Amino acid sequence: MDIIEKLRVMLPHWIEHNRGHAGEFAQWADQLDETEGELADKLHRAVHSLEEAQHALEEALALTGGPLTDEHGGDHHAHHHHH
């Protein structure tokens, strides 16, 4: 498997992982908005940064030719990473 094929496997995983973290940060920030404005602002800033990273990752995936799929049309995930 060459580097582009590896990226076609890994980038979809990174995109989903990033999306999950952005959602978590936003939920925490929303809980803090009324009581801890400065802290909430930092978390909202982190969400914004992750959204920018999300766009870059999606553009990178598009440049690779899109997700690598198996012969049955499913996504091919070589690695699973859970927190």
URTAWO-V506433 format. One record per pair of residues at least 6 apart in sequence whose C-alpha atoms are under 8 Angstrom apart, sorted by the first residue. I is the first residue (numbers start at 1). J is the second residue. Records with the same first field share a line. If there is no record, write none. Layout:
I=J / J
This chain:
4=64
5=64 / 68
7=61 / 64
8=61 / 64 / 65 / 66 / 67 / 68
9=67 / 68 / 75 / 76 / 77 / 78
10=77 / 78 / 79
11=57 / 58 / 60 / 61 / 67
12=61 / 67
13=77 / 80
14=57
15=54 / 57 / 58
18=50 / 54
19=50 / 51 / 54
22=46 / 47 / 50 / 51
23=47
25=43 / 44 / 46 / 47
26=43 / 44 / 47
28=40 / 43
29=39 / 40 / 41 / 43 / 44
30=40
32=39 / 40
33=40 / 41
61=67
67=75 / 76
68=75 / 76
69=75 / 76
70=76
